[in-house]
Amino acid sequence: MIKYYILALGLLLIHRSFGQKKANDLYFPPANEWQQKKPAELGLNAAKIEEAINFAIANDAKNPRNMEVSHYQSFGKEPFGNGIGPFAERGEPTGLIIYKGYIVAQWGEPKRCDMTHSVTKSFLSSVVGLAVDKGLIKNVADTVVNYIPPIELYGEPVNRPADDFGKPELLQLFNTPHNKTITWDALLRQTSDWEGTLWGKPDWADRPDKDASQWLNRRRNKQGTVYEYNDVRVNVLSLAALSVWRKPLPQVLKEHIMDKIGASNTWRWTGYRNAWIVLDGQAVQSVSGGGHWGGGMFINAYDMARFGLLTLHRGRWNGQQLLSENWVKQALTPTEPEPTYGYMNWFLNTDKKLFPSANANVYCHIGNGTNMVFIDPDHELVIVSRWIMNSNTDGLVKRVLEAFNK
């Protein structure tokens, strides 16, 4: 693992050097506007940029554009795979290329709000990062159990059925011997192996083991030791973060990040229709960490690009540190059991398998669709690509990077 931590240190030094530029040398788009420049104005090869656009459009994802239909052709086939959150019809292949903060290319429908699927996880981990920065969570190495009280579900019957007499009335996310050991860091890195059922979805039912005998009876892995991409556990983190903030996470995100980076007022972060709790006497929805079973973030490409630009600048926006640089460093630190993953959903290029055409220090926020926010610190580059076949994301990156060749 030494080489991965050396790489992480390299990422930190590169970004720190980048962050030492004078604020007036950097362009941050104000709200409701974004300056555009032709590729040639910034020394890019316009023909290569045009080639990249045509490539993205030509490689439109093959899944049905109706996200509900697409769900039932994929995750909906899993046990308990029924959709419980909103789906929507998606738009045309869409994207933006941002260089030095300026838009140098765009295609498709960048103002259209579409599901962004698991890119939502990067917004979720950022909300947790804000809680750490503000001291609501003292340390990501802390066990979560000491932060989360028993939770009252909203909509429970006033007169409980006789069959429920004596059964627990409150939801306790971390009351099993294994779950009591889970840290915030393990939830963020998808290495918690949390056990249980949340919003009607058992942990084992998301991408279930081919061996059905393992669904209910397998031994738990020690938290922090085994990586498994699992949306039930992502939603556990979301509910835990809601309990810490004591107010809806979309409000937290809007106040502390999205408004400050000039995002539009059209994005919406949704949850499941049964994911409601009673919090301080009010009904509050716990939002989901993606579009698995519906829901998640509905957002346009411009707002995705603004978030990408924020992470490119290590959490800093026009002279204001919105997310601490230390948090971004942690998000970019490889997860020990999975060196191509940091915090959710910061995918790393440490082995150059994700993006063979790019440097090892690039990273991206990525979700089903494929929806991608690609960040290249060496080139001061952000690429948003929506509804491109997953196998062609590197092809798009390759063509954009070729535009830098003199």
N, C-alpha and C positions, 0 to 999 in steps of 0.2 A: 504493500500500500504506500510505501515511501514516495514512489514516483508520482502517485496521484496527489499527494499533499504538496509535493514540489510544484506540480502543475497548478494547483490551487493558489499557491504563493505567487507563481508567475502571473496568474490572472489578476491577483490583487495588485501587484506592482504595476502591471500594464494599465489597469483602470485608475490607479492612484495617480500615475503620471498624466493620464488623460484628464482626470478631474482637476489637476492643477492649472489647466488653462484658465485664463481670465474669463470671468463670466460674460463680459461683453464680446468675447470672441466666439461664443457659442450661440446658436440660434434655437430658441424655444418658441414654437408657434403659440400665439395668444389664443384665447377662446374665440370661437366663431370664425377663425381665419387660419390659413396655412399657406405660407409663401411657396410658390412653385418656381423651379428653375429648370431650364432645359439641360439635359445631360452634358452637352458640350460646354456650357457655361462653367461647369465644375470639373472639367477635364475628363469626362467620361465618354466612352465610345457609344454614340447614340444608336448605331446600327445593332450593337450587341444588346443594348437595353430593349430595343424593339424586338429582337430575337427572343429575349427572355419572356417578354409579354406574350408573344405568339405561342411560345412553348407552354406557358401556364394555361392559356385559353384552350389549346389543343388537347391538353391532358386533364380535361374536366373529369371529376370523380364519376365513377360508373354507378354508384349506389343510387337508389331512387331519390329524387329531390324532395319528396314528402318524407320528412324525418320520422313520422310515425310508422309509415310503411317500411322505411329503412331499418327502424328498430326491430320490427317483428321479423325481419329477414336475418337478423344478427343476434343481438343480446336478448331479444324477446323470446328466443328459443331456449334460453336457460331456465332452470327451475326458478319459480317465482319471478319470471321475467316480464310480467305485465307492466305496462307503462302506468305511472302514477303521477306524472308531472306533464306540463304542456309540451307539445311538439309543434313544429311549424314547417311550412314549405320553405325550402331554401332558394336562394337566387342564383345568378350567373357566377361563373368563375370570376373571382375578384381579387384585386391586390393593390399594394402600394410599395414603391421603393423610395426609401428615405435616406438621403446622403447628407451628412453634416447638418441634419435637422430639416433640410428642405425636401419637398416632394419633387422627385425627378421623373417619376412615372406613376401612372395609375391605370387601372382597367376594371371593367365590370361595373359593379354597383356599390361603390365604397360607402355610400350613405345608408345602405340598406341594413337594418338590424336583423341579423340571423343568429341562430344558435351557434355558439362557439365551442360547445362541448367541453372537453377537458382543459382548454385554456382557462376555463373558470377556476381551476385548481390554483393557478398562479395568483389570481386575485384573492382566493381564500388564504393561501399561505402568507400573502402580503398583509392581510388583516390580522393574522396571528403575529406577524412581525411588528405591526404597530402596537399590539398589546404588550409585546416584550419591550419595545422601545419606550413605552410609557409606564413600565413597571407593573402592569396588571399581571403579567407573568414574569416572575423574577428571573427564571433561568430555564432554557429549553431542556436542560438535563433534569428538571424537577419531574416527579411523577404527577400525572394529571389528576389522580384521584383526590388529592388534597385541595383542588381548585373547584371541583364540580359537586354541588349539592344534589340531593334527590330532586328529580324533575317531575312536575305535574303535567301530564298530557292534557291538551285542550279537547273538549268535546266528549269526555267520558260521561257515561250515563249517571244521572243523579241518584237513581236507585240501582245499586249494583245487583246483578243477577246472583241468585243463591249459589251458583256454581263458582262464583268468584269470592265467596266468603272466606276471609282469612288470607287471601292471596295478596301479594304486594300491590299497593295502589300507586306507587311512585316509580319512575324510571331511574334506575341506578346503572350508569354506563360502566362503572369501573369497580364493581363489588365482588368480582370473582378473584380468586388468588392470582391468576395470571394477569388479569386486567389491572389489578392494583400495582403491578410493576411497570406499567407502560409510561414512558416519558413523552413530553411534547415533541422532542426530537424524533422519536421513533414514529409517531403519527405523521409528522411532516415528511419523513423519508420513506413512508410506506413499509416500515419494518416492524410494526407493532404486533402483528398477528392477533389483534383484538378479537375476542370471541363474543358472539351474541347476535341478536337480531335488532335491527333498527328500521323503523318505518315499514315493517312487514317484509324486510329483506334480510335473510340470514347471511352471516359473513361468508359461508361456504358456497352460497348460490351465485356469487359473482365470479364468472370465469371458473366454474367448478372443476374439481379434479376429475380426470377421466375415470378414475377408480372410485365408484360410488361408495365403496365401503369406507372411504376416508372422509366422507362428508360430515359425519356426526361423531366419529370416534377417534380421530387422529390426535396425537400428542401435539401440544402447542410448542412452537419454537420460542426460545428465549427472546424477549423483545430486543430489537436492535441487531439481530443476527441474520435474518432472512428477509429479502425484499420480495414483496408481492403486491402488484398493482391491484387495488381493490377499492371499489367505490363505496361499499358499506362503511369501511373504515375511514374513508375520506369524509363521509357524512357524519361520522362520530366526531371527527375533528371540528367540523362546522358547528355542531351542536355544543361542543365544549367551548369553542370560541364565543358563541352566543352567550353562554352562561357567564363567561368572564367579562364580556363587554356590557352585558345587561341591557342591550338594545339591538335592534335588527342589524345584521352585518351589512346589508346594502347601504344603510344610513352611515355606518362607520366608513365604508369605502368611499362613498360620495363626499363626505365631509373632509376626510383626511387625505384623499388621493385624487379622485376623479375631478372634483371641482377645481382643485389646485393645478392640475395639468391641462385645464381647459377643455375637458371632455364635454361632449354634448349632453343634453338632458334626455336622450332617447334610449340609453341602455337600461336594461332591466335584469335584475338578478332574482331568479325565481326558485322556488323549492317544490316539494311534492305536495299534493293536495291533502295528505294526511299528516304532514310534518309540522304540526302546530303544538306549541306548549303554552302554559300559563306563566308569564314572567312579570313579576311586580304588579299583579292584578290585571294584566292585559294579555290578550291572545297575540302571540308572535310566531311568525313562521320561521323555521330553521331552514335556510336555503341549502340547496344541494351543491356539490362540488363538480358538477358536470351534467351532461345530457343523458347519462345512463339512467334509464327509466323515465326520461323526460326532465324538463327543467334546466337549471343552470343559467349561465349568462347569455342574454340576447343583446347583441352589441354590433355596432358598425365598424368597418375597417379603419376609419380614421381614429376612433377611440382606442382600438387595439394598437395602432401604431404609436399613439401618444404613450400608452403604457410601455410599449417596447422601448421608446426613447427614454422614458424614465429609468428603466432598468439598464439601458446602455450607459446612462450617466450615473450609475450606482446609487439610485434612489434620490438623486438631486435634480431639482427642476428650477431653472432660472434663479439660482442663488439660494434656494430653500431646500434643506434636506428633509424630504418627506418620509423616506424609509432610511434608516441608518445605514451607513456604508458597511458596518459590521454585519448587519442582517443580510445584505446582498452578498457579502463574502461567504457567509454560512450557506446561503441558498446555492452558491456556486461551488461549494465544497463537495466533492464526490461522496456518495453514500457507500460505506465500506462494502456491503454485500453486492452493490450494483454501482460500479464506478462511472456509469454514464447518466446517473441521476443525482440531483442535489435535493433541494426541497421541492415539494410538489408545486408546479409542474415545470421545473427548470431542468430540461434535458441537456446533457453535456456531450461534447464531441471528443471526449478524452481518448478514445481508441480510433477516432476518425471513421467509424463505421456508419454513423448517422449521416454525416456530410463528408464523404471522402474528398470532395473538391475544395474544402475549406480548411482553415487552420484548426488546430486542436482546441483552441481557446474560445471558439464560437459556441453559442448555446441558443436554445429556443424554448418558447412556450408553445406547446403543441397539443392538439386535440383531434378527435375523430372528425372526419369530413373530407379531406384533411384540412384543419385550420391551423395555421402556423404563424408565429411571430418570431422571426429569425433575427439574431443580434450578432454582429461581427465587430468587436471593439477595435480591431486593427484598422478596419476600413471606415469606421464611424458610420456603420450601415445598419439599417433596420429594413427587413422585408416582411410585409404581411401578405400571406397567400391563403386564399379561401377556396375550398372545393377543388383542390388539385389531388390527383391520385398520390397516395403516400409514397409509392415507389419512384415518383418523379420530383420529389422535393429537392433532392440534391441536383437534379438536372436544372432546375430553376436557379438554384444558388450558383451553380457552375457558370451559367450564362451571364448572370449579373456580375460575378467576380471577373469574368473575362472583359467586362467593360472598363475595368481599371487598368488593363494592360495598355501601355503606351504604344 
